[in-house]
């Protein structure tokens, strides 16, 4: 298929914005993982205490209902009641713990590798990005390779990205395809959407975590705030526990 490059009009702007949005999404993911790595342990401890407080509040409500009906709270029924209603919270906590553990394996990457990853991705994206080329979705083998590229790019996996680049070149040759005609319908609207997407990314979490992560003072302040919040939940838990123990007669 003939290669057609559109170098006039709005196409260059559209392509540039598309690649910028992808880069910002990747940066946002990096800031999220860095944020979790820095503060995740405290955040998880707070959430664990929060779960305990919710559990105690539900237990108190359950027992008060029995007391108001002139009955003694059934501890077996209470246990079943609490397990049923708290399962989603514990699942969420386990997911948070798993994500924190996964960040401990994140390695550092050199500036040269970052530059090469960006270069390879841009080269591939200009040919296969689904928003730039319809051929990618028309050919399952190319779409699968594009998915591999997206994952490797997000993970800063230079080796996998280089391998995908080679496989894409070979696939395009075997299919007799070099590029799809770069005709973007409603390009002005899509440019406006991309600009809005970019603005949203850079002004919301997790991208804005960079403002904290790049400032040692902000990191220290954030940790102090989290420690204070944790202590507040500890105090709240103690008060709830006293109330619960009174209801069930100190058992």
N, C-alpha and C positions, 0 to 999 in steps of 0.2 A: 504494500500500500504506500502511496506517495506521502512523503513527509510535507506537511504544510505548516509553516510558521507564520503566525499572525503577529507582526511587530508594530502595528499601528492601532490607533483607537484605544479602547479601554482594556484590551486583553493583557498587556504587560502589567497594568495596575492590578487587574484581577489576580493574575498569577502571583505577583509579589505579595498581595494581601493574604492569599491562600497559604503561601509558604510561611508567612509571618504568623498567621494564626496557629498553624501546626507547631511552629517553634515555641510559641507562647504556651500552648497546651502542654507541651513537653516540659517547659520550664516550670509550669504550675505543678505538674506531677512531681518534679524534683523538689520543689519547695515543700510540698505536702509531706514527702517522705523524710526530708530533712527536719521538718517541724516535728513529726512523730518521733523521729530518732532522738531529738533534743528534749522533747517534753512528754513523750508518750507514757513513760513510766508513771509520772505524776498524774497525768490525765486518766490513766487506767485505774490508779488507786482511788481517785475521786469518784470515778464511775462505779467502782466496786462498793464504795461506801454509800453512794446514792442508791444502788440496788438494795443494799441492806436496809436503808431507811424506808424505801418503798415497801419492802417486804414486811417490815415492822408495822407500818401504817395499815397495810392490808390485813395483817394479823390482828391488830387492835380492832379494826372495823368488824372482822369476822367474830371475834370473841365478844365484843360489845353487843352484837346482834343476838348471840346466844344468851348473854346475861340479861338483856332486856326482855327476853322471852321466858326468863326464869329458869334457864337451863345452864348447866355447867359446860364450858367450851370443850368440844371433843378434839383432843390433840391430833388424833389420827386423821380426822376429817380436815383439820386445819393444815396439816402437812400436805395432803393431796391438793387442797385448795390453792395453797401457796405455790407448789411445784407447777401446777397448771398455768397459773397467771404470771409466773416469773421466768418461764422457760425462754421467752424471746429476749429478755434482758440478759440472761446468762449466755445465750448464743451470741448476742452483740458483743458482750465482754470478751468472749473467747475469740471472736473475729478481730477485735482490737488488739488483743494480746498477740495473735498470730501475725498481724500486720507489723506490730512493733518488733517482734522477733525477726521478721523478714528484712527489716531495715538494717539490722546489725550486720548483714552480709553485703550491704552496698559498699562498693569499693570506690576509690578515687580514680579520676581519669585525667590524663594530661591535656593541656591546652591544645597540643598538636592533634591528639585523637579527637577532641571535640570539633576542631576545625575540619578534619577529614570526614567525620561522621556527617556533619552538616553539608559538606560538599557532595558526598555520595547520595545523601537523601535528596538534595535538591535536584541532582541529575536524574535520579529515578522518578521523583515526583513530577517533574516536567513532562515525563513520557507516560507515566502510568497512574498518576493521581486520578481517582474516579471522577473528581470534579473538573478535571481538565481533559480527560480522554475517555470516551465511551467504550473504547476497545477493551478496557480492563474488565468491565462487568460483562461484556459480551463473551469473553474468553475465560472460563473457569480456572484454567491453569495460571493465567496472568493475575486473576483476582486473588488466588491463593498466595501467589508470590508477593503481591502487594500487601496482604495481611501479614506475611512474615516480615516484610520491610517495616511496616508500622510498629510491630512489636520490638524489633531490633533497634529501631530509632528511639523509642521510648525508654528502652533499657540501656542505651548507650553501648550497645554490643557491636563494636566495629567489625569484629570477625564475621558475625552473622550477616551484617549489612553488606560487607564485601562479597560474601558468598552469594547472597541474594542478587547482587548486582551482576555477577557472572551468570547466574542461572537465568536471569531476565534477558540478558543479551542473547543467550543460547536459545531461549524460548521464542523470542521475537524472530530470530533467524529461521528457526524450524517452522514457525507459523507463517513466515513470509510477511510479517508485519513490522513496520518501523514506528509508525505513529498514527494516531487517529486525527482526522481533521479537527482542528482546534476552533470549533464554532460553539460559542457559549450563548445559549438563548437567554434573554432577559438579563444581560450582563450588568446593566446599570443597577438593577434591583439587587443582584447578587453581590455586587461591590458594596452597596449600602448595608446589606446583611452582614458581610464580613467585617466591615468597619464597626458595626454595632457589637459583633461577637468579640472583636479585639478589645474594644473599650470595656466590655463586661469582664473579660478575663483579667485585664490589668488592674481593675478597680475592686475586685472581689477575691475572697479566699478560694483556693489556697495560694494564688499568685501573690497576694499582698502579705503573705507570711514572710516574704523576703525582707520587708521593712523591719521585722523583728530579728530575723536570722542574721542580718548583716550588721547588727548593732549590738555589741556585747552588753551595753547598759540595758537595752530592751530585753535581751535574753534573761539577764539577772532579775529584772523587774517582773517578767512573766513568771519565772519560777517562784518568786516570792508570793505572787498573787495566787498561784496554784496551790502552794503550801498552805496559805491562809484559807483557801476554799476547802482544802482537805480537812483542816482542823475544824472548820465550821460544821462539816458533815459528821466528823467524829463526835462533836459535842451534841449535835442533833440526834445522832444514833443513841447516845447515852440516855438522853431524855426520853426518847421513845421506848427504850428498853425498860426504864424504870416504870413507865406507864403500863407497858405490856405485862410486866411482872406483877404489878398491883392487880391487874384485871384477872389474871389467872391464879391469884393467891400465892405468888412467890414461887411457883413451880418452874 
